[in-house]
Amino acid sequence: MGNVHDFEEIKKRFKEADVDGKIEIYTTVDNLTVDQYKELLRMFPIKYLEKLERAMA
């Protein structure tokens, strides 16, 4: 991982996923940079942020 092409695929899957899918991707994908995690987080619906936080706990 770490490859820009791989991250673009992850972003595409993340964008197309429902909330539960987004949470699964965010919590299971390894080896992303802090900036890449932030980029995914910007695409996450704010009203479900607590659900994401619970999944990460």
C-alpha positions as CSV (number, residue, x, y, z in Angstrom):
1,M,0.0,0.0,0.0
2,G,1.1,3.6,0.1
3,N,0.9,3.7,-3.7
4,V,-1.1,6.7,-5.0
5,H,-3.0,4.4,-7.5
6,D,-4.1,2.1,-4.6
7,F,-5.3,5.1,-2.6
8,E,-7.3,6.4,-5.6
9,E,-9.0,3.0,-5.7
10,I,-9.7,3.2,-1.9
11,K,-11.1,6.7,-2.3
12,K,-13.4,5.5,-5.1
13,R,-14.7,2.6,-3.1
14,F,-15.1,4.9,0.0
15,K,-17.0,7.5,-2.0
16,E,-19.4,4.8,-3.4
17,A,-19.9,3.0,-0.2
18,D,-22.8,3.4,2.2
19,V,-22.1,4.7,5.8
20,D,-21.4,1.2,7.1
21,G,-19.1,0.5,4.1
22,K,-17.3,3.7,4.7
23,I,-16.7,2.8,8.3
24,E,-15.4,-0.6,7.4
25,I,-13.0,0.8,4.9
26,Y,-11.8,3.6,7.3
27,T,-11.2,1.2,10.1
28,T,-9.7,-1.7,8.2
29,V,-7.4,-0.2,5.6
30,D,-3.8,-0.1,6.8
31,N,-0.7,1.9,5.9
32,L,-2.4,5.2,4.9
33,T,-0.7,8.4,5.7
34,V,-2.3,10.9,8.1
35,D,-3.2,13.1,5.1
36,Q,-4.9,10.2,3.3
37,Y,-7.0,9.4,6.4
38,K,-7.9,13.0,6.7
39,E,-9.0,13.0,3.0
40,L,-11.3,10.1,3.6
41,L,-12.6,11.7,6.7
42,R,-13.6,14.8,4.7
43,M,-15.7,12.6,2.5
44,F,-17.5,11.0,5.6
45,P,-21.0,12.3,6.4
46,I,-20.7,14.4,9.6
47,K,-24.0,13.3,11.0
48,Y,-22.6,9.7,11.3
49,L,-19.3,10.8,12.9
50,E,-20.3,9.4,16.3
51,K,-20.9,6.0,14.7
52,L,-17.4,6.1,13.2
53,E,-15.9,7.0,16.6
54,R,-17.7,4.1,18.3
55,A,-16.4,1.7,15.6
56,M,-12.8,2.9,16.2
57,A,-13.0,2.5,20.0
